[in-house]
């Protein structure tokens, strides 16, 4: 499953640390970077009808501990 992650620098401090590269693989709980001083991160998920969003707007989340969404189980491809 392809997802997107975008780190956005804040207007004043503009502090982002990113260890990932475009196209790199992500795993559950993997730390790929850090945002500081008002910067933010966007998670771009596929449009799946049975995607379960596990957090709400404004909720504080913790790397490796807070599930953001649960993707539906997929059957392995056999072609």
DAZINOR-V372552 format. One record per pair of residues at least 6 apart in sequence whose C-alpha atoms are under 7 Angstrom apart, sorted by the first residue. I is the first residue (numbers start at 1). J is the second residue. D is the distance in Angstrom with one decimal. If there is no record, write none. Layout:
i: (I:I)
j: (J:J)
d: (D:D)
//
This chain:
i: (3:3:3:4:4:4:5:5:5:5:6:6:6:7:7:7:8:8:8:9:9:9:9:10:10:13:14:15:15:15:15:16:16:16:17:17:17:18:18:18:19:19:20:28:29:29:30:50:51:51:51:52:52:52:53:53:53:54:54:54:55)
j: (44:45:46:43:44:45:41:42:43:44:41:42:43:40:41:42:39:40:41:15:16:39:40:38:39:37:39:35:36:37:39:34:35:36:33:34:35:32:33:34:32:33:32:64:63:64:64:72:70:71:72:69:70:71:68:69:70:67:68:69:68)
d: (5.6:5.1:6.6:5.8:4.6:6.6:7.0:5.6:4.7:6.0:5.6:5.0:6.6:5.9:4.4:6.4:5.7:5.2:5.9:6.1:6.3:4.6:6.6:5.1:4.1:6.0:6.7:6.4:5.3:6.6:6.8:6.0:4.8:6.1:5.1:5.0:6.3:6.0:4.0:6.4:5.2:5.3:5.3:6.8:6.2:3.7:6.8:6.2:6.0:5.1:6.1:5.4:5.1:6.6:6.2:4.3:6.5:6.3:5.1:5.1:5.6)
//
